[in-house]
Amino acid sequence: MDRKTASCTTILVGKHATNDGSTMIARNEDSGSGSEPQKFVVIEPKEQGRTFFAVLSDCTVQLPENAMRYTATPEADPSQGVWAASGINAANVAMTATETITTNSRVLAIDPLVPEGIGEADFVSIVLPYIHSAREGVLRLGQLLEEYGTYESNGIAFSDQDEVWYMETIGGHHWVATRIPDDAYVVAPNRLNIDAFDFDADTVLYAKDLPAMIDTHHLNPDFEGVNLRHIFGSATEKDTRYNNPRAWYIQKHFSGTDADPINQELPFLCYPKQKLTIEDVKWALSSHFQNTPFDPYGTGTATEKKQFRSIALNRNQQVHILQIRNNVAPEIAGIHWLAFGPNTFNGVVPFYTHITDTPAAYRDTTNVYDPANHYWLSRTLALIGDSDYDRYSDLAARFELDTMAYCRRIQLQTDQAWNGQDQALLLLEEANETMATYYMEQATALLGKMVESGSQKMALRFNLAD
């Protein structure tokens, strides 16, 4: 079976770098091409089973007992694997998997990829139900990588109320991870991202033989220090067009830096000039180099507008921001912000995760076009909006502002009403349903406004006054 390809953008934010003291891990999930419908579901322990079959590699993984409930955003079509992609479990641990990354021939010669191993289609399903902290997530996935191997190079993120960890696979069986400082953020495009690394620090984890592998095979090209990107990653022409500009643009806005967009040495750890909000992260993952010559919708030359790979693009399948809050009861701490489709014309909804079901418009996505599904409605809005961005972008901006304000208001009311009683679980599911219903109503209204506005400019028209 041909494996599908994907390319994503990840943003991680420590708890002291956010406006409300929460941790955030976020990612655009981008397909290799076309539409790959996704859905939002809850996986109960009884559905998890004791074995997991990795469809793309024919690998069977034995699973522990005592699985926990978790949210997930899998493929509507499971024929190429589950691709659970993102979720928050009952212990308020979040996981997003995965960010396809780069490597080099030196690494692959030493530790080749494993065609019969595990990969991003499998990671969330075999890790998230069993972990009680972000650090524990790194250790569990690391053990699985060493045991089964992987057929691809990927970055994975974990978070809990206190910590954010970023992990990268190295070759077929090796891995490395680092804890993101509480006052820092990370932008990770499709390259190996971790740079300066101290194997003796208590904020890092790695395959035990990784330092020996570097020394034995003379992998470190630097005269001083250890830079994992130099050792295990790439610095190709594709990186200068496909990867580096995405990190450059977000770092420029969040930190005020003024580097070159093709710079191969853009930092991994960054520090914002002000605390970051959910809206900031969503804006970044929806951006397309606005106010630069490289904006596909902008005023640059034809060459400039196609020079760099945008962050928002037609291949966005979903965007999630997994937020673990610190100023509320544990039962309402986990928020799975979610939107499907290209990000220029969608908005995220803050779904509570201490639930047993999800709203039908997000849960029942089909492979056949159906605008009653959030996924297909979002793709429709993006398609029309892309045809005349200047005409429709203000409509979309007002829509996103209105829906975000409404959902935040429902969230505030629900937080205040939460009393810890068993029946309060229904309160969270009702809040999720209220927000989903409002979003779908407003998105449908936006579609109507776009159709009405666009119809006035159709070439197929005739007025007596013409």
C-alpha positions as CSV (number, residue, x, y, z in Angstrom):
1,M,0.0,0.0,0.0
2,D,1.3,3.5,-0.9
3,R,1.6,5.5,2.3
4,K,-0.1,8.9,2.2
5,T,2.2,11.9,2.7
6,A,1.6,14.8,5.0
7,S,3.2,18.1,6.0
8,C,2.2,20.2,9.0
9,T,3.1,23.2,11.1
10,T,3.4,22.9,14.9
11,I,3.3,25.6,17.6
12,L,4.1,24.9,21.3
13,V,3.7,27.5,24.1
14,G,4.9,27.1,27.7
15,K,2.6,28.1,30.6
16,H,4.4,31.4,31.4
17,A,4.3,32.4,27.8
18,T,0.5,32.3,27.6
19,N,-1.9,35.0,28.8
20,D,-3.8,32.7,31.1
21,G,-1.1,30.3,32.4
22,S,-2.2,27.4,30.3
23,T,0.0,25.1,28.2
24,M,-0.7,24.9,24.5
25,I,0.3,22.5,21.8
26,A,-1.1,23.2,18.3
27,R,-0.7,21.9,14.8
28,N,-2.1,22.2,11.3
29,E,-2.6,18.8,9.9
30,D,-1.9,19.1,6.1
31,S,-2.4,16.3,3.6
32,G,-0.1,15.5,0.8
33,S,-2.8,16.5,-1.7
34,G,-6.6,16.9,-2.0
35,S,-9.2,16.2,0.7
36,E,-8.8,13.8,3.5
37,P,-12.0,14.1,5.6
38,Q,-11.5,14.1,9.4
39,K,-13.8,13.7,12.4
40,F,-13.8,14.5,16.1
41,V,-14.6,11.6,18.4
42,V,-14.2,10.3,21.9
43,I,-12.5,6.9,22.3
44,E,-13.7,5.0,25.4
45,P,-11.5,2.4,27.1
46,K,-13.7,-0.5,26.0
47,E,-13.1,0.5,22.3
48,Q,-9.3,0.5,22.7
49,G,-8.7,-3.3,23.0
50,R,-5.4,-5.0,23.9
51,T,-3.8,-5.1,20.4
52,F,-3.4,-2.4,17.8
53,F,-2.9,-3.2,14.1
54,A,-0.9,-0.7,12.1
55,V,-2.5,-0.8,8.7
56,L,0.3,0.8,6.7
57,S,3.0,-1.5,8.0
58,D,1.2,-4.7,9.0
59,C,2.7,-4.2,12.5
60,T,0.8,-5.5,15.6
61,V,1.4,-3.7,18.8
62,Q,0.5,-5.2,22.2
63,L,-1.3,-2.6,24.4
64,P,-1.3,-2.3,28.2
65,E,-4.4,-2.6,30.4
66,N,-6.2,0.3,32.0
67,A,-6.6,2.5,28.9
68,M,-8.1,5.9,29.6
69,R,-10.8,7.8,27.6
70,Y,-9.4,10.4,25.1
71,T,-10.6,12.7,22.4
72,A,-9.2,12.1,18.9
73,T,-9.4,13.5,15.3
74,P,-9.0,10.5,13.1
75,E,-9.6,10.0,9.4
76,A,-13.2,9.5,8.2
77,D,-11.8,6.7,6.0
78,P,-9.7,4.2,8.1
79,S,-8.4,2.3,5.1
80,Q,-4.9,3.8,5.5
81,G,-4.9,3.7,9.3
82,V,-6.5,5.5,12.2
83,W,-4.5,8.8,12.1
84,A,-5.9,9.8,15.5
85,A,-3.7,12.9,15.1
86,S,-4.6,14.9,18.3
87,G,-6.3,14.5,21.6
88,I,-6.5,15.0,25.3
89,N,-7.0,12.1,27.7
90,A,-8.9,11.7,31.0
91,A,-5.7,12.6,32.9
92,N,-5.5,16.0,31.1
93,V,-2.5,15.0,29.0
94,A,-2.5,16.2,25.5
95,M,-0.7,14.8,22.4
96,T,-0.3,15.9,18.8
97,A,1.3,13.6,16.3
98,T,2.8,14.2,14.1
99,E,5.0,16.7,12.3
100,T,6.8,15.1,9.4
101,I,10.5,16.1,9.6
102,T,13.7,15.8,7.6
103,T,16.8,13.8,8.1
104,N,20.0,13.0,6.1
105,S,21.8,10.1,4.5
106,R,24.4,9.8,7.3
107,V,21.7,9.0,9.8
108,L,19.7,6.6,7.6
109,A,22.9,4.7,6.8
110,I,23.4,4.0,10.5
111,D,19.8,3.4,11.6
112,P,17.6,2.8,8.5
113,L,13.9,3.4,8.7
114,V,11.8,0.2,9.4
115,P,9.1,-0.5,6.8
116,E,7.3,-2.9,9.2
117,G,7.4,-0.5,12.1
118,I,5.0,2.1,13.6
119,G,4.3,5.7,12.3
120,E,2.2,8.8,12.7
121,A,-1.0,6.9,11.7
122,D,-0.5,4.9,14.9
123,F,1.2,7.1,17.6
124,V,-1.7,8.7,19.3
125,S,-3.7,5.5,19.5
126,I,-0.9,3.5,21.2
127,V,0.4,6.2,23.5
128,L,-2.2,8.7,24.6
129,P,-4.6,6.3,26.4
130,Y,-1.8,5.2,28.8
131,I,0.0,8.2,30.0
132,H,-0.4,10.5,33.0
133,S,2.1,13.2,32.2
134,A,3.8,14.8,29.1
135,R,7.1,13.3,30.2
136,E,5.6,9.9,30.5
137,G,4.3,10.2,27.0
138,V,7.9,10.8,25.7
139,L,9.1,7.7,27.6
140,R,6.3,5.5,26.4
141,L,6.7,6.4,22.7
142,G,10.5,6.2,23.0
143,Q,10.2,2.6,24.3
144,L,7.8,1.7,21.4
145,L,10.2,3.2,18.9
146,E,13.1,1.2,20.2
147,E,11.0,-2.0,20.2
148,Y,9.2,-1.7,16.9
149,G,11.0,1.0,14.9
150,T,9.4,3.6,12.7
151,Y,9.1,3.9,8.9
152,E,9.3,7.7,8.8
153,S,10.8,10.7,10.5
154,N,8.5,12.7,12.7
155,G,8.1,15.3,15.5
156,I,5.6,14.8,18.3
157,A,4.4,17.0,21.1
158,F,3.0,16.3,24.6
159,S,1.7,18.6,27.3
160,D,0.1,18.5,30.7
161,Q,-0.8,21.4,33.1
162,D,2.9,22.1,33.9
163,E,5.1,20.9,31.0
164,V,5.3,20.9,27.2
165,W,7.7,18.4,25.6
166,Y,8.7,18.1,22.0
167,M,10.1,14.8,20.6
168,E,11.8,13.9,17.3
169,T,12.5,10.5,15.9
170,I,16.0,9.8,14.6
171,G,16.4,7.1,12.0
172,G,14.5,3.9,12.5
173,H,14.9,3.3,16.3
174,H,16.4,6.4,17.9
175,W,14.7,9.5,19.4
176,V,15.3,12.7,21.3
177,A,13.1,15.0,23.3
178,T,13.3,18.3,25.2
179,R,11.1,20.1,27.6
180,I,10.1,23.6,26.3
181,P,10.9,26.3,28.9
182,D,7.8,27.7,30.5
183,D,8.4,31.2,29.1
184,A,9.2,30.0,25.6
185,Y,7.4,29.0,22.4
186,V,8.4,26.9,19.4
187,V,7.5,27.0,15.7
188,A,8.2,23.6,14.1
189,P,7.8,23.2,10.3
190,N,8.7,20.1,8.4
191,R,12.3,19.8,9.3
192,L,14.3,18.4,12.2
193,N,13.9,21.3,14.6
194,I,15.9,20.8,17.8
195,D,19.2,22.7,17.7
196,A,21.5,23.2,20.7
197,F,21.3,20.2,23.0
198,D,22.8,19.3,26.4
199,F,22.7,15.6,27.0
200,D,23.4,16.2,30.7
201,A,20.5,18.5,31.3
202,D,17.5,17.3,33.4
203,T,15.1,18.8,30.8
204,V,16.0,16.3,28.0
205,L,15.3,12.7,27.2
206,Y,16.8,10.5,24.5
207,A,17.6,7.0,23.4
208,K,20.4,5.8,25.7
209,D,22.9,5.0,23.0
210,L,22.4,8.3,21.0
211,P,25.5,10.1,22.3
212,A,27.6,7.0,21.5
213,M,26.1,6.8,18.1
214,I,27.2,10.4,17.4
215,D,30.7,9.8,18.7
216,T,31.2,6.4,17.0
217,H,30.1,7.5,13.6
218,H,31.7,11.0,13.8
219,L,28.4,12.7,13.2
220,N,28.9,16.1,14.8
221,P,30.1,18.6,12.3
222,D,30.6,21.5,14.8
223,F,33.9,22.4,16.5
224,E,32.1,23.1,19.7
225,G,28.8,22.0,21.3
226,V,26.0,19.7,20.1
227,N,23.4,21.0,17.5
228,L,21.0,18.2,16.7
229,R,19.7,19.9,13.6
230,H,23.3,20.0,12.2
231,I,23.8,16.3,13.2
232,F,20.5,14.6,12.3
233,G,18.7,17.1,10.1
234,S,18.9,18.8,6.7
235,A,19.9,22.1,5.3
236,T,18.5,21.8,1.7
237,E,17.2,24.2,-0.9
238,K,13.8,22.8,-0.1
239,D,14.1,23.9,3.5
240,T,14.7,27.4,2.3
241,R,11.5,27.5,0.4
242,Y,9.2,25.0,2.2
243,N,10.2,25.1,5.9
244,N,12.3,28.0,7.1
245,P,9.9,30.8,5.9
246,R,7.1,29.5,8.0
247,A,9.2,29.7,11.2
248,W,10.6,33.1,10.1
249,Y,7.1,34.6,9.6
250,I,5.7,33.5,13.0
251,Q,8.9,34.4,14.9
252,K,8.9,37.8,13.2
253,H,5.4,38.5,14.6
254,F,5.6,36.8,18.0
255,S,9.2,37.9,18.9
256,G,9.8,40.9,16.6
257,T,12.9,39.3,15.0
258,D,14.0,40.4,11.6
259,A,15.9,37.4,10.1
260,D,16.0,36.3,6.5
261,P,13.1,33.9,5.6
262,I,15.5,31.4,4.1
263,N,17.9,31.4,7.1
264,Q,18.9,27.8,8.0
265,E,19.8,28.8,11.6
266,L,16.4,30.1,12.8
267,P,16.2,29.3,16.5
268,F,14.2,26.4,17.9
269,L,13.4,28.0,21.3
270,C,11.9,31.5,21.0
271,Y,10.6,34.1,23.5
272,P,7.5,36.2,22.7
273,K,7.4,40.0,23.1
274,Q,4.1,39.6,24.9
275,K,2.1,36.7,26.3
276,L,0.3,34.6,23.6
277,T,-3.4,33.8,23.4
278,I,-5.5,31.2,21.6
279,E,-6.3,33.8,19.0
280,D,-2.6,34.5,18.4
281,V,-1.9,30.8,17.8
282,K,-4.9,30.4,15.5
283,W,-3.9,33.5,13.6
284,A,-0.4,32.2,13.1
285,L,-1.6,28.8,11.8
286,S,-4.0,30.6,9.5
287,S,-1.4,33.0,8.1
288,H,-0.1,33.2,4.6
289,F,2.7,35.8,4.8
290,Q,0.3,38.8,5.0
291,N,1.8,42.2,4.4
292,T,4.9,40.7,2.7
293,P,5.6,40.2,-1.1
294,F,5.2,36.5,-0.5
295,D,1.5,36.5,0.3
296,P,-0.3,34.5,-2.4
297,Y,-3.2,36.9,-2.1
298,G,-1.0,40.0,-2.0
299,T,0.6,42.5,-4.4
300,G,4.0,40.9,-4.9
301,T,5.2,39.6,-8.3
302,A,4.0,36.3,-9.6
303,T,7.4,34.8,-8.7
304,E,7.3,36.3,-5.1
305,K,3.8,35.0,-4.4
306,K,4.9,31.5,-5.2
307,Q,8.3,31.6,-3.7
308,F,7.5,30.2,-0.3
309,R,5.2,27.5,1.0
310,S,2.4,29.2,3.0
311,I,1.3,28.1,6.5
312,A,-2.4,28.2,5.6
313,L,-3.1,26.5,2.3
314,N,-5.6,24.3,0.5
315,R,-4.1,21.1,2.0
316,N,-5.1,22.1,5.6
317,Q,-7.3,19.3,6.9
318,Q,-7.7,20.5,10.4
319,V,-6.1,22.8,13.0
320,H,-6.2,21.9,16.7
321,I,-5.0,23.8,19.8
322,L,-4.8,21.5,22.8
323,Q,-5.0,23.7,25.9
324,I,-4.6,22.4,29.4
325,R,-5.7,25.2,31.8
326,N,-4.4,25.8,35.4
327,N,-7.0,28.1,36.9
328,V,-10.0,25.8,36.8
329,A,-11.1,22.4,38.2
330,P,-9.4,19.4,36.6
331,E,-12.6,18.2,35.0
332,I,-12.8,21.3,32.9
333,A,-9.1,22.0,32.4
334,G,-8.7,20.2,29.0
335,I,-9.9,22.1,26.0
336,H,-9.6,20.7,22.5
337,W,-9.9,23.8,20.2
338,L,-10.7,22.5,16.7
339,A,-11.5,23.5,13.2
340,F,-11.5,21.5,10.0
341,G,-10.6,22.5,6.4
342,P,-8.3,25.3,5.1
343,N,-7.6,27.8,7.9
344,T,-8.1,31.1,6.0
345,F,-11.9,30.8,6.3
346,N,-12.6,28.8,9.5
347,G,-12.6,29.3,13.2
348,V,-11.8,27.1,16.2
349,V,-14.3,26.0,18.8
350,P,-13.2,25.2,22.4
351,F,-14.6,21.8,23.1
352,Y,-14.4,20.4,26.6
353,T,-12.8,17.0,26.7
354,H,-14.3,15.5,29.9
355,I,-17.1,14.0,27.8
356,T,-18.4,10.8,26.3
357,D,-19.6,12.1,22.9
358,T,-18.9,14.9,20.4
359,P,-21.3,17.0,18.3
360,A,-22.7,15.3,15.2
361,A,-21.5,18.0,12.8
362,Y,-17.9,17.3,13.9
363,R,-18.3,13.5,14.6
364,D,-20.1,12.2,11.6
365,T,-17.9,13.3,8.8
366,T,-18.4,11.3,5.6
367,N,-16.1,10.7,2.6
368,V,-18.9,11.9,0.4
369,Y,-19.4,15.7,0.1
370,D,-22.0,16.8,2.7
371,P,-22.1,20.5,3.8
372,A,-24.0,19.4,7.0
373,N,-20.5,18.2,8.2
374,H,-18.2,20.9,9.5
375,Y,-15.3,19.5,7.5
376,W,-17.1,19.9,4.1
377,L,-18.7,23.2,5.0
378,S,-15.3,24.6,5.8
379,R,-13.8,23.4,2.6
380,T,-16.7,25.0,0.7
381,L,-16.1,28.4,2.4
382,A,-12.4,28.2,1.6
383,L,-12.9,27.3,-2.0
384,I,-15.2,30.3,-2.6
385,G,-13.1,32.6,-0.4
386,D,-10.0,31.7,-2.4
387,S,-11.6,32.8,-5.6
388,D,-11.7,36.4,-4.5
389,Y,-9.8,36.9,-1.2
390,D,-10.2,40.7,-1.1
391,R,-14.0,40.4,-1.6
392,Y,-14.6,37.7,1.1
393,S,-11.8,38.1,3.7
394,D,-13.6,40.8,5.7
395,L,-16.8,38.6,5.9
396,A,-14.6,35.8,7.2
397,A,-12.9,37.9,9.7
398,R,-16.2,39.2,11.2
399,F,-17.5,35.6,11.2
400,E,-14.4,34.4,13.2
401,L,-14.6,37.2,15.6
402,D,-18.3,36.6,16.3
403,T,-18.0,32.9,16.7
404,M,-15.0,33.1,18.9
405,A,-16.7,35.7,21.2
406,Y,-19.8,33.5,21.4
407,C,-17.9,30.3,22.2
408,R,-15.8,32.1,24.8
409,R,-19.0,33.4,26.4
410,I,-20.5,29.9,26.6
411,Q,-17.2,28.6,28.0
412,L,-17.2,31.3,30.7
413,Q,-20.8,30.5,31.7
414,T,-20.0,26.8,31.7
415,D,-16.9,27.2,33.8
416,Q,-18.9,29.2,36.4
417,A,-21.7,26.6,36.4
418,W,-19.5,23.7,36.9
419,N,-20.0,22.2,40.4
420,G,-18.2,18.9,40.3
421,Q,-21.3,16.8,40.4
422,D,-21.7,13.6,38.3
423,Q,-24.5,15.1,36.3
424,A,-22.3,18.1,35.4
425,L,-20.8,15.9,32.7
426,L,-24.0,16.6,30.8
427,L,-23.3,20.3,31.2
428,L,-20.1,20.0,29.3
429,E,-21.6,18.0,26.5
430,E,-24.5,20.5,26.2
431,A,-22.0,23.4,26.1
432,N,-20.1,21.6,23.3
433,E,-23.3,21.0,21.4
434,T,-24.4,24.7,21.8
435,M,-21.1,25.9,20.5
436,A,-21.0,23.5,17.6
437,T,-24.6,24.4,16.6
438,Y,-23.9,28.1,16.7
439,Y,-20.7,27.7,14.7
440,M,-22.5,25.7,12.0
441,E,-25.4,28.2,11.8
442,Q,-23.0,31.1,11.4
443,A,-20.8,29.3,8.9
444,T,-23.8,28.5,6.8
445,A,-24.9,32.2,7.0
446,L,-21.4,33.2,5.9
447,L,-21.6,30.9,2.9
448,G,-24.9,32.6,2.0
449,K,-23.3,36.0,2.2
450,M,-20.4,34.9,0.1
451,V,-22.7,33.4,-2.5
452,E,-24.8,36.6,-2.6
453,S,-21.8,38.9,-2.9
454,G,-20.1,36.8,-5.5
455,S,-23.2,36.5,-7.6
456,Q,-23.1,40.2,-8.2
457,K,-19.7,39.8,-10.0
458,M,-20.5,36.8,-12.2
459,A,-19.5,37.1,-15.8
460,L,-22.7,35.4,-16.8
461,R,-25.0,38.4,-16.3
462,F,-26.8,41.0,-18.3
463,N,-28.4,44.3,-17.2
464,L,-30.4,46.6,-19.4
465,A,-28.2,49.4,-18.1
466,D,-25.0,47.7,-19.4
